Amino acid sequence: MKSICVYCGSSAGNDPAFRAEAVRAGTLIAEAGLTLVYGGGRVGLMGQVADAALAAGGKVVGVMPADLVSQEIAHTGLTELVVVNSMHERKWKMAELGDAFLSLPGGPGTFEEFIEQWTWALLGFHAKPCGFANVNGYYELWRKTVQQMVDAGFVAQQYGDMLIYEPTTQGVLARFRTYAPPPPKWGIAPVEQRY
Ligand code: AMP
């Protein structure tokens, strides 16, 4: 594992614990010698995680569509800012560059991004772990939603169980290191990325 792709809010949320965890996440990723891959903004939790990783001497790669560069206020101090043409290209690039996916608290964009990676993982399009820093239980309702999908017969239990929930980023990173992917849904081996 050489890099972590972080999904999180372009807003900071209203619980100071969210901001504190974003700072811890950026610091831990940098201190572990991992590259931070994220959406490239300097606002909200996105900005916090990037600033913290840079302050700890880490390598930070941001990926942002050209038409969001001004709205989300692209971070100007990154190791690299990859400007792409569309949101789809952004998600593809972030997914390609990240060896694991960490979600901190966030809004609809955050959910959209991690749900995509979970679905690609269970299809075997990649074999990378997906985890949640479940700060103050922020992801408990999502966890229940996943269990509802399992209970209603829309997804197998093993694909609900492949999602990692820990109260802290530190806990998620530890579990990333021992992650073993489940067999893909249609039996196709995740030999390489196929998206
Ligand atoms: P949010 O969690 O809504 O604050 O958004 C977090 C990040 O996700 C921001 O960089 C948004 O630009 C991005 N985002 C929002 N909607 C989408 C989407 N449909 N697909 C991909 N990224 C998105």
Residues whose N, C-alpha, C, O or C-beta is under 5 A from the ligand:
A	BS01	AMP	C8 G9 S10 S11 G39 M87 G106 G107 P108 G109 T110 E112
